[in-house]
């Protein structure tokens, strides 16, 4: 399956727009890698989260600095990036979400 990372929410794009150039490139490169393999398993940087409801949410660790939350839409062949934030902000906002 080929997926295209798409900033699905304005806050994800706003976060990237305000990053320094070097950090923006690192975040972009990690998000583009989701196109080849968005599912957890082959790398320690991705994991499926356990959240109420039928939707499957995933977390991508980008280095030790950033975390992206995304969903996979197989029918459209797209990855929708829901939010990007620093790892510290992610822990404060979401705590330690359950893993699958």
N, C-alpha and C positions, 0 to 999 in steps of 0.2 A: 504494500500500500504506500502510495506517495501522499504525504500530507504537506500542507502549506501552513506555516505559522502565520496567523493573522492577529494583530492586536484587536481583540474583540471589545475591549472596554477602553474608553478614553483615558482612564487613569494609567493604564499600562503604557500607552503611547506617551503621555505627559511625563511619566517617570523617566522613560528612555530619552526624551528630548532634553531633559535637564541634567543628564549625566555628562561628565567630562568625556572628551573624544575617545580616549583609550578604553574606558569602562563601557561606553556605548558600543564599541566594536566587539568587545568580549561578550556582552549580552546578546548582541545581534548574531554573532557566530554560534553561540550555544542554541539560540532559538532556531536558527536555520538547520542545525543538526537534527532537530525534531522531525524534519521532513523525511529523513531517511529511516529513523527508528524512534517513534514517540513513546513506545511502551517500555515499562521498567523490565529489568531482567539482565540486560547485557552490560549495564553500567550502574554504578552506585549513586549516580547523580539524579536518577529518576525514581519516583515511587508513587504507587497508587494510594490514595487517601480513603479512609473510611469515613464517609459523611452520610447523614440521613438522606434518604431519597434514592431515586433510581439512577441519577446521573453519576458518571464516573469522573472523578477529579484526580488530577495528577499534580505532583510538585517536582520542579526541576531546580536542583541546586546549581548555581552558576558560581564556580569557584567557592570561596568561603565568604563571599561578600553579598551575593544576591540570591533571591528565590523567586521563581516564576510559578504561577498556578495556571493550569490549562486543562482543557477538555479535548477529547478527540471525537470528531464527527466523521465516522467512517464512510457514510453515504456520500458526503460531499468531498471526502478525501482531504479534510482540513483539520488543523490543530488551531483551536481558539485560545489565545493567551488572555486570561481573565485579569491577571494582576501581576505586577512585578514590584518588588520592594527589597530593601536590604534584609538580610537574614535576621538581624536583630528586630526589625519592624515586624517581620513575619512571626517570630516567636511571641512578641508582645500581643499582636493582633489575633493570632490563631492558636497560640499555645503550641503544644506538640500534638498535632492532629494524628489520629490513628493511621497506621499503615496496614496494608493488606498483604 
